[in-house]
């Protein structure tokens, strides 16, 4: 059984960028702008509101006072989406489409 991915430490950098450490030992920088869609996330597009997140140890991710949260896997993808060694993982999670066998790779 795989251990669920969890966020262990997080630091706000600027705007919607964070430095984040995960339970699998990897750390990186993620820009969460692309994940802030829909009415629950709309207020987080404001710098002061976004920076009000906290690490929720019970959930293993970051949460905001308005009830918004993001899956650790989504944040992990934002941090490491260009890492070639993780493409199969991202595909299994549904963050990447399978490469077409007749047309080369696509993003």
Secondary structure, 3 states (H helix, E strand, C coil): CCCCCCEEEEEEEECCEEEEEECCCCEEEEECHHHCCCHHHHHHHCHHHHCCCEEECCCCEEECCCCCECCHHHHHHHHHCCCHHHHHHHHHHCCCCCCECCCECCC
